[in-house]
Amino acid sequence: MRAWVLVLVGALLLAASPARAQETGSTRSVLAHFSKGVRSARSGDWVTYRFDGGGMRVYYWRMAVVGEEKDKQGRDAVWVEMEAGTHPAMKSPLMQIRMLVAREGDQIRYDAISRLYVGGPFDRPQEFSDEALEHVLKQMNQEALDDAKENAAEAAKAPPLPANMKPVVRSGKETRLMTLAGTITAVQVELVVKRTVIKRMWLSREIPLLQMAKVEIPGIAHSMEVAEYGIDAKPRMLMPAPNAPKVRLEYADRVFPDLPIGEPAEESEAPEKQP
């Protein structure tokens, strides 16, 4: 289950707006492409991606905005549903997530989640209590900080790279790209070391939500490609009853980081004693 969580988190990290990037020679064509008008995220937007793990593992990930309302702090917010599975139409999905996320103007703030539901192939969706949600978000943030510190420490110990071995970002001109979802307008961006392409991405203002059309990692033959997208998304998660028990802090703490799915403790039960 942890692998699916990492896929979802990784995809959200791609949601940062390219328009916020500092203009350099390698990003100028990207900024010019997006300056022609990026579709603001709105209720009904959805996109499905196909992930290929080197020809052995193929699965799909779907993201959709299915509603709008104010969150507990009075901020404008949207309901975002995510599904992961082995079928493009998400028949019998392996995971479902629904979360209420604040937004600022046109940007969805994935660091401002105020409500969370999680369901699996054999478990009904459950809402996290406020305490459990806060715990999970803190744990994920801490893991990200720990990873960053570890990477920084390893980089500091490593000998400096020769000038011709330093990574270089380069971008191409706006072009027409054929994808599983049809032909779209996109800009190619590459991360190159010497003459080797480490990662190749195609960004497109036509793709809702993430503006990501395609990603390739040639060295390990991994790829992600938009399979479908549209503007008519409807809620698909079967919501629990309003009075259904929520996932409590003790349960979330016991099973994190695999995102708890299962029967929660009854609200009347006393917290478990720690050894």
Summary of the structure (lengths in Angstrom):
residues: 275
radius of gyration: 20.3
end to end distance: 27.1
largest distance: 64.1
contacts: 782
relative contact order: 0.18
helix: 23%
strand: 37%
